[in-house]
Amino acid sequence: MSAIEVVHEPEQQRYAVSVDGRPAGFAAYVPAEGMLVFTHTEVDPAFEGQGVGSALAREALDDVRRQGTKVMPLCPFILGYIQRHPEYGDLAFNAPRSTATD
Protein backbone atom coordinates (compact mmCIF):
# COMPACT_ATOMS: atom_id res chain seq x y z
CA MET A 1 0.00 0.00 0.00
CA SER A 2 1.35 3.39 -0.99
CA ALA A 3 1.71 6.17 1.56
CA ILE A 4 -0.29 9.23 0.46
CA GLU A 5 0.55 12.48 2.25
CA VAL A 6 -1.18 15.84 1.88
CA VAL A 7 0.46 19.03 3.15
CA HIS A 8 -0.77 22.60 3.19
CA GLU A 9 1.67 24.98 1.50
CA PRO A 10 0.15 28.38 2.30
CA GLU A 11 3.11 30.28 0.84
CA GLN A 12 2.29 28.69 -2.53
CA GLN A 13 -1.48 28.86 -1.95
CA ARG A 14 -2.03 25.17 -2.42
CA TYR A 15 -2.37 21.74 -0.88
CA ALA A 16 0.23 19.35 -2.25
CA VAL A 17 -0.02 15.57 -2.35
CA SER A 18 2.80 13.05 -2.51
CA VAL A 19 2.87 9.28 -2.86
CA ASP A 20 5.73 7.48 -1.14
CA GLY A 21 7.55 10.81 -1.00
CA ARG A 22 7.13 11.55 -4.72
CA PRO A 23 5.20 14.69 -5.74
CA ALA A 24 1.86 13.61 -7.16
CA GLY A 25 -0.26 16.74 -7.51
CA PHE A 26 -1.82 19.78 -5.91
CA ALA A 27 -5.02 21.74 -5.33
CA ALA A 28 -4.47 25.47 -5.83
CA TYR A 29 -6.55 28.17 -4.16
CA VAL A 30 -6.83 31.90 -3.76
CA PRO A 31 -7.58 33.18 -0.25
CA ALA A 32 -10.59 35.46 0.04
CA GLU A 33 -12.53 36.94 2.94
CA GLY A 34 -13.48 33.98 5.15
CA MET A 35 -12.91 31.37 2.46
CA LEU A 36 -10.53 29.65 0.10
CA VAL A 37 -11.42 29.77 -3.60
CA PHE A 38 -10.20 26.48 -5.09
CA THR A 39 -9.21 27.22 -8.68
CA HIS A 40 -7.35 24.19 -10.03
CA THR A 41 -6.46 20.61 -9.10
CA GLU A 42 -3.88 18.44 -10.83
CA VAL A 43 -2.83 14.84 -10.25
CA ASP A 44 0.14 13.40 -12.12
CA PRO A 45 -1.18 10.87 -14.67
CA ALA A 46 1.12 8.24 -13.14
CA PHE A 47 -1.05 8.35 -10.00
CA GLU A 48 -4.52 8.61 -11.53
CA GLY A 49 -7.04 5.99 -10.47
CA GLN A 50 -5.23 5.31 -7.17
CA GLY A 51 -7.32 7.54 -4.90
CA VAL A 52 -4.69 10.29 -4.82
CA GLY A 53 -7.07 13.03 -5.99
CA SER A 54 -9.74 11.96 -3.52
CA ALA A 55 -7.21 11.94 -0.67
CA LEU A 56 -6.05 15.41 -1.71
CA ALA A 57 -9.60 16.80 -1.79
CA ARG A 58 -10.59 15.12 1.50
CA GLU A 59 -7.52 16.31 3.42
CA ALA A 60 -7.75 19.85 2.01
CA LEU A 61 -11.43 20.10 2.93
CA ASP A 62 -10.81 18.64 6.39
CA ASP A 63 -8.13 21.29 6.93
CA VAL A 64 -10.49 24.05 5.80
CA ARG A 65 -13.06 22.74 8.29
CA ARG A 66 -10.45 22.82 11.10
CA GLN A 67 -9.70 26.45 10.21
CA GLY A 68 -13.39 27.32 10.45
CA THR A 69 -13.55 28.79 6.94
CA LYS A 70 -15.55 28.04 3.79
CA VAL A 71 -14.65 27.11 0.24
CA MET A 72 -15.76 28.34 -3.15
CA PRO A 73 -15.07 25.39 -5.44
CA LEU A 74 -14.43 26.90 -8.88
CA CYS A 75 -12.28 23.87 -9.66
CA PRO A 76 -14.47 21.14 -11.21
CA PHE A 77 -12.63 18.39 -9.31
CA ILE A 78 -13.18 19.94 -5.85
CA LEU A 79 -16.77 20.82 -6.77
CA GLY A 80 -17.42 17.25 -7.92
CA TYR A 81 -15.88 15.84 -4.75
CA ILE A 82 -18.16 17.99 -2.58
CA GLN A 83 -21.19 16.97 -4.64
CA ARG A 84 -20.33 13.27 -4.23
CA HIS A 85 -19.60 13.65 -0.50
CA PRO A 86 -22.46 15.60 1.08
CA GLU A 87 -20.69 15.62 4.45
CA TYR A 88 -18.58 18.47 2.99
CA GLY A 89 -21.57 20.45 1.68
CA ASP A 90 -21.57 22.71 4.71
CA LEU A 91 -18.13 24.03 3.70
CA ALA A 92 -19.32 25.43 0.36
CA PHE A 93 -19.82 29.15 0.34
CA ASN A 94 -23.29 30.08 -0.86
CA ALA A 95 -23.94 33.64 -1.88
CA PRO A 96 -27.41 34.90 -0.95
CA ARG A 97 -29.96 34.96 -3.75
CA SER A 98 -30.23 38.25 -5.59
CA THR A 99 -33.13 40.46 -4.62
CA ALA A 100 -32.74 42.65 -7.71
CA THR A 101 -35.79 43.10 -9.88
CA ASP A 102 -36.18 44.45 -13.42
N, CA, C and O of each residue as an XYZ file, in Angstrom:
408
protein
N       0.845     -1.188      0.000
C       0.000      0.000      0.000
C       0.884      1.243      0.000
O       1.824      1.349      0.788
N       0.579      2.159     -0.871
C       1.349      3.395     -0.989
C       0.968      4.363      0.118
O      -0.175      4.392      0.573
N       1.944      5.152      0.542
C       1.706      6.173      1.555
C       1.381      7.484      0.852
O       2.220      8.047      0.148
N       0.153      7.964      1.049
C      -0.289      9.231      0.460
C      -0.246     10.282      1.552
O      -0.816     10.095      2.627
N       0.436     11.394      1.275
C       0.547     12.477      2.254
C       0.121     13.787      1.614
O       0.544     14.116      0.506
N      -0.725     14.535      2.325
C      -1.179     15.843      1.875
C      -0.656     16.886      2.844
O      -0.803     16.743      4.057
N      -0.046     17.934      2.313
C       0.458     19.027      3.147
C      -0.066     20.351      2.614
O      -0.213     20.548      1.408
N      -0.342     21.248      3.546
C      -0.774     22.598      3.185
C       0.475     23.433      2.966
O       1.356     23.478      3.825
N       0.553     24.090      1.826
C       1.672     24.976      1.501
C       1.114     26.386      1.302
O       0.963     26.843      0.169
N       0.805     27.082      2.418
C       0.146     28.382      2.300
C       0.958     29.414      1.524
O       0.382     30.290      0.877
N       2.279     29.325      1.577
C       3.109     30.284      0.842
C       2.956     30.120     -0.673
O       3.211     31.055     -1.432
N       2.545     28.947     -1.101
C       2.293     28.686     -2.529
C       0.798     28.622     -2.840
O       0.405     28.343     -3.973
N      -0.022     28.881     -1.841
C      -1.476     28.860     -1.948
C      -1.969     27.557     -2.575
O      -2.657     27.543     -3.596
N      -1.586     26.467     -1.916
C      -2.025     25.165     -2.422
C      -1.884     24.089     -1.354
O      -1.194     24.258     -0.348
N      -2.562     22.982     -1.614
C      -2.374     21.744     -0.876
C      -1.650     20.819     -1.839
O      -2.083     20.640     -2.977
N      -0.555     20.233     -1.389
C       0.229     19.347     -2.247
C       0.080     17.913     -1.754
O      -0.039     17.664     -0.554
N       0.088     16.980     -2.691
C      -0.023     15.566     -2.350
C       1.201     14.836     -2.886
O       1.688     15.115     -3.982
N       1.683     13.895     -2.083
C       2.801     13.048     -2.513
C       2.436     11.598     -2.239
O       1.625     11.287     -1.368
N       3.066     10.724     -3.015
C       2.870      9.280     -2.857
C       4.249      8.676     -2.653
O       5.120      8.773     -3.518
N       4.435      8.050     -1.493
C       5.732      7.476     -1.144
C       6.853      8.499     -1.310
O       7.951      8.167     -1.756
N       6.559      9.749     -0.944
C       7.554     10.809     -1.000
C       7.733     11.467     -2.363
O       8.501     12.420     -2.495
N       7.036     10.972     -3.370
C       7.134     11.549     -4.719
C       5.983     12.529     -4.955
O       4.830     12.192     -4.687
N       6.276     13.740     -5.454
C       5.204     14.691     -5.742
C       4.181     14.070     -6.693
O       4.543     13.450     -7.693
N       2.901     14.245     -6.367
C       1.861     13.605     -7.161
C       0.778     14.573     -7.627
O      -0.027     14.217     -8.488
N       0.738     15.788     -7.078
C      -0.263     16.741     -7.514
C      -0.495     17.832     -6.498
O       0.201     17.934     -5.488
N      -1.512     18.661     -6.795
C      -1.819     19.780     -5.910
C      -3.233     20.281     -6.176
O      -3.820     20.020     -7.226
N      -3.760     21.006     -5.197
C      -5.017     21.739     -5.331
C      -4.704     23.193     -4.998
O      -4.384     23.523     -3.856
N      -4.798     24.055     -6.001
C      -4.469     25.475     -5.834
C      -5.706     26.252     -5.397
O      -6.836     25.910     -5.746
N      -5.458     27.309     -4.623
C      -6.548     28.167     -4.162
C      -6.092     29.608     -4.097
O      -4.900     29.910     -4.140
N      -7.060     30.479     -3.994
C      -6.827     31.898     -3.756
C      -7.568     32.230     -2.473
O      -8.768     31.974     -2.371
N      -6.867     32.804     -1.480
C      -7.580     33.175     -0.254
C      -8.482     34.382     -0.501
O      -8.117     35.313     -1.220
N      -9.646     34.348      0.099
C     -10.591     35.461      0.037
C     -11.167     35.634      1.437
O     -10.879     34.842      2.334
N     -11.960     36.642      1.617
C     -12.526     36.936      2.935
C     -13.314     35.754      3.477
O     -14.397     35.450      2.976
N     -12.783     35.082      4.496
C     -13.480     33.983      5.153
C     -13.577     32.700      4.364
O     -14.333     31.802      4.736
N     -12.814     32.590      3.261
C     -12.913     31.372      2.463
C     -11.658     31.170      1.630
O     -10.831     32.069      1.476
N     -11.544     29.958      1.097
C     -10.529     29.647      0.102
C     -11.259     29.346     -1.202
O     -12.191     28.542     -1.226
N     -10.839     29.988     -2.275
C     -11.422     29.767     -3.597
C     -10.524     28.760     -4.312
O      -9.435     29.105     -4.771
N     -10.990     27.511     -4.403
C     -10.205     26.477     -5.086
C     -10.349     26.685     -6.592
O     -11.457     26.693     -7.128
N      -9.204     26.854     -7.268
C      -9.207     27.216     -8.684
C      -8.751     26.096     -9.610
O      -9.158     26.055    -10.771
N      -7.919     25.195     -9.121
C      -7.353     24.189    -10.026
C      -6.791     23.024     -9.225
O      -6.156     23.221     -8.189
N      -7.026     21.818     -9.708
C      -6.455     20.613     -9.103
C      -5.793     19.800    -10.198
O      -6.344     19.627    -11.285
N      -4.604     19.302     -9.897
C      -3.877     18.440    -10.834
C      -3.351     17.221    -10.097
O      -2.870     17.320     -8.968
N      -3.448     16.072    -10.747
C      -2.831     14.845    -10.252
C      -1.996     14.296    -11.405
O      -2.479     14.173    -12.530
N      -0.756     13.972    -11.117
C       0.137     13.405    -12.125
C      -0.522     12.157    -12.716
O      -1.005     11.303    -11.972
N      -0.546     12.044    -14.050
C      -1.183     10.875    -14.674
C      -0.666      9.530    -14.158
O      -1.393      8.538    -14.196
N       0.571      9.484    -13.680
C       1.125      8.238    -13.144
C       0.377      7.771    -11.897
O       0.461      6.601    -11.526
N      -0.357      8.683    -11.249
C      -1.051      8.346    -10.001
C      -2.573      8.340    -10.140
O      -3.282      8.107     -9.161
N      -3.076      8.592    -11.339
C      -4.520      8.613    -11.532
C      -5.119      7.234    -11.267
O      -4.498      6.206    -11.536
N      -6.334      7.237    -10.736
C      -7.039      5.991    -10.470
C      -6.580      5.267     -9.217
O      -6.965      4.121     -8.987
N      -5.755      5.927     -8.397
C      -5.234      5.307     -7.168
C      -5.752      5.984     -5.905
O      -5.256      5.723     -4.808
N      -6.756      6.859     -6.059
C      -7.323      7.539     -4.895
C      -6.539      8.749     -4.440
O      -6.835      9.316     -3.389
N      -5.543      9.157     -5.213
C      -4.694     10.286     -4.823
C      -5.488     11.592     -4.843
O      -5.399     12.388     -3.909
N      -6.266     11.814     -5.908
C      -7.068     13.028     -5.990
C      -8.105     13.104     -4.889
O      -8.326     14.168     -4.311
N      -8.741     11.984     -4.595
C      -9.735     11.958     -3.517
C      -9.092     12.241     -2.169
O      -9.657     12.971     -1.354
N      -7.918     11.673     -1.927
C      -7.209     11.938     -0.671
C      -6.847     13.410     -0.570
O      -6.967     14.012      0.497
N      -6.405     13.989     -1.679
C      -6.050     15.408     -1.714
C      -7.260     16.260     -1.378
O      -7.174     17.138     -0.519
N      -8.383     16.021     -2.036
C      -9.597     16.796     -1.785
C     -10.063     16.632     -0.347
O     -10.375     17.618      0.320
N     -10.114     15.398      0.137
C     -10.590     15.124      1.500
C      -9.724     15.832      2.542
O     -10.249     16.490      3.441
N      -8.418     15.700      2.427
C      -7.518     16.310      3.418
C      -7.573     17.836      3.357
O      -7.541     18.502      4.392
N      -7.654     18.390      2.146
C      -7.755     19.854      2.011
C      -9.045     20.352      2.654
O      -9.033     21.328      3.404
N     -10.150     19.685      2.362
C     -11.432     20.102      2.930
C     -11.482     19.899      4.436
O     -12.072     20.714      5.146
N     -10.881     18.839      4.933
C     -10.812     18.640      6.386
C     -10.012     19.767      7.040
O     -10.368     20.238      8.120
N      -8.931     20.200      6.384
C      -8.130     21.290      6.929
C      -8.914     22.601      6.931
O      -8.852     23.367      7.893
N      -9.643     22.853      5.861
C     -10.489     24.051      5.796
C     -11.503     24.030      6.943
O     -11.743     25.053      7.584
N     -12.091     22.865      7.195
C     -13.057     22.744      8.293
C     -12.380     23.059      9.633
O     -12.949     23.769     10.463
N     -11.174     22.534      9.844
C     -10.454     22.816     11.103
C     -10.177     24.304     11.266
O     -10.152     24.811     12.387
N      -9.969     25.002     10.164
C      -9.701     26.447     10.206
C     -10.968     27.263     10.428
O     -10.901     28.448     10.752
N     -12.127     26.625     10.252
C     -13.394     27.319     10.446
C     -13.754     28.245      9.292
O     -14.490     29.213      9.482
N     -13.241     27.959      8.096
C     -13.546     28.787      6.939
C     -14.432     28.013      5.963
O     -14.840     26.883      6.232
N     -14.715     28.635      4.843
C     -15.551     28.044      3.793
C     -14.717     27.878      2.531
O     -13.569     28.316      2.467
N     -15.307     27.243      1.533
C     -14.653     27.108      0.237
C     -15.607     27.572     -0.859
O     -16.827     27.455     -0.738
N     -15.028     28.093     -1.914
C     -15.758     28.341     -3.150
C     -15.074     27.458     -4.185
O     -13.977     27.777     -4.644
N     -15.708     26.359     -4.555
C     -15.069     25.391     -5.439
C     -15.256     25.733     -6.924
O     -16.160     25.208     -7.575
N     -14.403     26.610     -7.452
C     -14.431     26.901     -8.883
C     -13.799     25.759     -9.674
O     -14.117     25.558    -10.846
N     -12.922     25.027     -9.041
C     -12.276     23.871     -9.659
C     -13.303     22.745     -9.802
O     -13.929     22.358     -8.815
N     -13.485     22.215    -11.014
C     -14.475     21.139    -11.206
C     -14.202     19.895    -10.364
O     -15.140     19.210     -9.958
N     -12.928     19.593    -10.096
C     -12.626     18.391     -9.307
C     -13.096     18.566     -7.864
O     -13.756     17.682     -7.318
N     -12.762     19.694     -7.245
C     -13.176     19.935     -5.853
C     -14.694     20.043     -5.773
O     -15.301     19.517     -4.839
N     -15.314     20.718     -6.741
C     -16.769     20.821     -6.773
C     -17.402     19.433     -6.869
O     -18.342     19.128     -6.135
N     -16.894     18.599     -7.765
C     -17.422     17.249     -7.918
C     -17.257     16.419     -6.659
O     -18.141     15.640     -6.301
N     -16.114     16.588     -5.981
C     -15.879     15.840     -4.751
C     -16.921     16.231     -3.702
O     -17.490     15.367     -3.036
N     -17.168     17.526     -3.558
C     -18.163     17.995     -2.582
C     -19.547     17.468     -2.946
O     -20.307     17.068     -2.064
N     -19.878     17.463     -4.221
C     -21.194     16.972     -4.636
C     -21.350     15.481     -4.368
O     -22.449     15.024     -4.053
N     -20.265     14.713     -4.489
C     -20.330     13.268     -4.235
C     -20.229     12.924     -2.751
O     -20.556     11.807     -2.353
N     -19.781     13.868     -1.934
C     -19.605     13.648     -0.499
C     -20.346     14.739      0.266
O     -19.747     15.737      0.665
N     -21.640     14.553      0.470
C     -22.461     15.600      1.085
C     -22.006     16.019      2.479
O     -22.409     17.076      2.964
N     -21.183     15.218      3.125
C     -20.687     15.615      4.448
C     -19.803     16.864      4.374
O     -19.500     17.467      5.404
N     -19.387     17.254      3.166
C     -18.584     18.466      2.988
C     -19.421     19.623      2.461
O     -18.894     20.718      2.264
N     -20.702     19.409      2.228
C     -21.567     20.448      1.676
C     -21.634     21.700      2.523
O     -21.810     22.797      1.994
N     -21.495     21.552      3.832
C     -21.567     22.712      4.712
C     -20.380     23.647      4.539
O     -20.427     24.790      4.993
N     -19.322     23.186      3.893
C     -18.134     24.030      3.696
C     -18.272     24.962      2.501
O     -17.558     25.961      2.410
N     -19.184     24.645      1.583
C     -19.318     25.429      0.359
C     -19.953     26.776      0.660
O     -21.004     26.864      1.294
N     -19.297     27.810      0.193
C     -19.817     29.153      0.342
C     -21.004     29.331     -0.591
O     -20.922     29.008     -1.776
N     -22.089     29.836     -0.067
C     -23.295     30.085     -0.864
C     -23.657     31.554     -0.764
O     -24.026     32.040      0.306
N     -23.553     32.249     -1.866
C     -23.942     33.642     -1.877
C     -25.470     33.730     -1.736
O     -26.189     32.864     -2.235
N     -25.957     34.762     -1.066
C     -27.412     34.897     -0.949
C     -28.022     35.144     -2.332
O     -27.368     35.679     -3.227
N     -29.267     34.749     -2.484
C     -29.961     34.964     -3.751
C     -30.129     36.462     -3.981
O     -30.314     37.234     -3.040
N     -30.062     36.847     -5.224
C     -30.230     38.254     -5.587
C     -31.664     38.685     -5.321
O     -32.607     37.934     -5.568
N     -31.815     39.894     -4.817
C     -33.134     40.457     -4.619
C     -33.429     41.533     -5.661
O     -34.434     42.237     -5.570
N     -32.545     41.653     -6.652
C     -32.737     42.653     -7.706
C     -33.939     42.292     -8.569
O     -34.194     41.121     -8.852
N     -34.658     43.310     -8.975
C     -35.792     43.100     -9.880
C     -35.608     44.001    -11.093
O     -34.884     44.995    -11.034
N     -36.269     43.648    -12.197
C     -36.181     44.454    -13.424
C     -37.042     45.671    -13.325
O     -37.095     46.467    -14.262
